[in-house]
Amino acid sequence: MTKKPKKSSKAKAEPKASGGKSAKETAAAKDKDKKKAKPIAKAKAKVKETAAPKVTKVKAVTKPLKAAKSSKARKADEVDELDADGGGDEPVRKPKKVKPGSALVIVESPAKAKTIGKYLGAGYVVKASVGHVRDLPKSKIGVDFENRFEPTYEVIEGKKKVVAEIRKAARENETVYLASDPDREGEAIAWHIAEEIKGENTNLRRILINEITKKGVTAAIAAPREIDMNKTNAQQTRRILDRLVGYEISPILWNKVQRGLSAGRVQSVAVRLVCERDEEIKAFVPEEYWSVDVSCRAEQPPPFEARIFRWNGEKAEPKTADEANAIATELAAGPASVASVERKERRKKPQAPFITSRLQQDAARKLRYSAKRTMALAQRLYEGVELGEEGPTGLITYMRTDSTRVSDDAMTALRQHITDAYGATYLPEAPNVYPNKGSAQDAHEAIRPTLMEWPPDRVAQALAEHPEGPELVKLYTLIWQRFVASQMVPAVYDATTIDIERGAATLRATGQVMKFAGYTKVYEVAETDDAKAEAAESADRLLPPLEVGNPITLESIRPEQHFTQPPPRFSEASLVKELEERGIGRPSTYASIMSTIVDRGYVEKKEARYFPTRSCRPTSPRRWRATSIASRRARPTGASCSTGSTRRSRTSSRRRAPRCATSSARRSRPSGSATSRTPRASCAASRWSSSGAATATSSRARATPSVATPRRW
């Protein structure tokens, strides 16, 4: 064992080489490295000699691997380029070649993108956002109460790929046209898309396509503008209100009424209207009244009907059978004669072309379509349907509108069509003008056909093989007829009113004869849900040619009893009309409201009428609890021993204490028998005494009736 030599003081004093080491240490390190390098070099040479024959095979295998690796790298580069929210430093994007004059058009619907792409040609790229791309987050309220209700938006789950494709297309084109729907919702969608792609392209323009035709699309491209922030902010305000109402009030409903309920700014009002109408019907007390109808015959045909109009110089309103019989006795006492004859011309004017709410109402009355179905079919007609050689063509203008305005070009084409199809006598001298409501936005035209050369019969032939062809044709026909009729002359009737006197009684007969069909040759307006009443009102009622003093024979006198009727329950058409008249909701929300209140079980439809369900009948939590308690008290005698508090919820009230020994047998016996009132000694909390009478120690300890009362929730 050798000892390590001690370092002398002289070594410490030796001068240092460069790097802070002495010359001896540097030389020793070099020798050591040379010794290590020799065996390593020999090993490398040996491996190289061994692998030399396989070099060609390795190259053959690694070529596709190298290609696959480069393809994978390219995909990674593309992902990096499309990722806008990546953490850390922004990825370095390769410069894209932008073609001069190239343009990207962003619409909402893929069907609309296909139709518009046909009109624009090869110089344009058309992409669809498929509705909104950003919204308030689902996991939190997303509204900053402390900072002027500032909203926080995020890309909707499932739309990230769509946004990435739009970003990529925006970098590759010179101009971006935001062509979302021409309303406040569409304006907001355009703004959200602009916020997402402004880092890729700053040449952003907003265009409005009111009709998807060659002319309409070309006109929109020629008149771009900036995004209207007033409309955008209006939509944001409405969205924030919806979020505040939903997030703040819905939990109260869960705690106080029932879990699963939701509060909505408009749907809650619609449900309330249905419930209030239900309460009106329940509280309605019918009143008796009578009518007296008479079959009359004059010297000339035809026979006609008359009804009591005045009695003793006052308006006849018989309330009882005695009053009606007194009138009938007077009429039967002798002959009657004509007291007055009034003839006048009555004109019935056409109505304006459709707005959204009126389209939904008439489609419900005439076609029995729900509002949701009507809007889905109208969307397809607007976006474009295949018309044979014509390809996809938009047949109607934008279907969400509150304006009755019609463009000058459309008016000119319509007046020419009326002249060609019906003659000049059906065309008014000047176009009919219909005023809008004071609250109307008037952002775009009324709902109308886009091409007058496509009448309903021609569309029916083109859509013969379409799976939704019959429904599309019916709705298109409704829109076509209403639009054409709106610019025709009024219908003219000869109206006649005859008063017939007999003693103290005066009868009145009314008749009408259509003199000129006018707009009714094309379209008859449905103003109520009662089709029979509509038909009876518009039908001819003929009267014989009479003059004052002509004798009238009263052949049969019929006093009839009637009772006043409660207000009718809402149908879909009448509920939409009620919401519209009260200024509640928007044209685009009526369809979703009608379906939401049914789908969530707030109301139910029976025979096309809305009935409130159990969840919406109680008007307050206190009333709901009282109803629940009352229903639990109305149990059969031997049902169970209620040892728990009556304040239990509906779920817990079913989990009672175990039945006593005789309760199950007692349930099977007739209610009210002697055995059903025997004491239940085995039940410690029994409220029955040995004689069968109920103890009066507490107001809650009442005797359960022997006959079971059905539950009323």
Secondary structure, DSSP 4 states (H G I P E B T S, - for coil): -PPPPPPPHHHHHSPB-TTS-BHHHHHHHHHHHHHHHHHHHHHHHHHHHHHGGGHHHHHHHHHHHHHHHHHHHHHHHHHHHH-SS-SSSPPPPPPPPPPTT-EEEEES-HHHHHHHHHHH-TTEEEEE--S-SEE--SSS--EETTTTTEE--EEPTT-HHHHHHHHHHHHHSSEEEE---SSHHHHHHHHHHHHHHTTT---EEE---SS-SHHHHHHHHHS-B---HHHHHHHHHHHHHHHHHHHHHHHHHHHHT-TT----TTHHHHHHHHHHHHHHHHH----EEEEEEEEEE-SSSPPEEEEEEEETTEE----SHHHHHHHHHHHTTS-EEEEEEEEEEEEEPPPPPB-HHHHHHHIIIII---HHHHHHHHHHHHH-EE-GGG-EE--B--S--------HHHHHHHHHHHHHHH-GGGS-SS----PPPTT----S--B-BS-TT--HHHHHHHTTT-TTHHHHHHHHHHHHHHHHHTTSPPEEEEEEEEEEEETTEEEEEEEEEEEE-GGGGT-----SS-HHHHHHHHS-B------TT-EEEEEEEEEEEEE--PPPPP-HHHHHHHHHHTT-S-TTTHHHHHHHHHHTTSEEEETTEEEE-TTTS-SSHHHHHHHHHHHHHS--TTS----S-TT--HHHHTS-PPPPTTHHHHHTSPTTSSGGGS--TT-TT--B-TTSPBP-S-TT-PPPPSSPPPP--
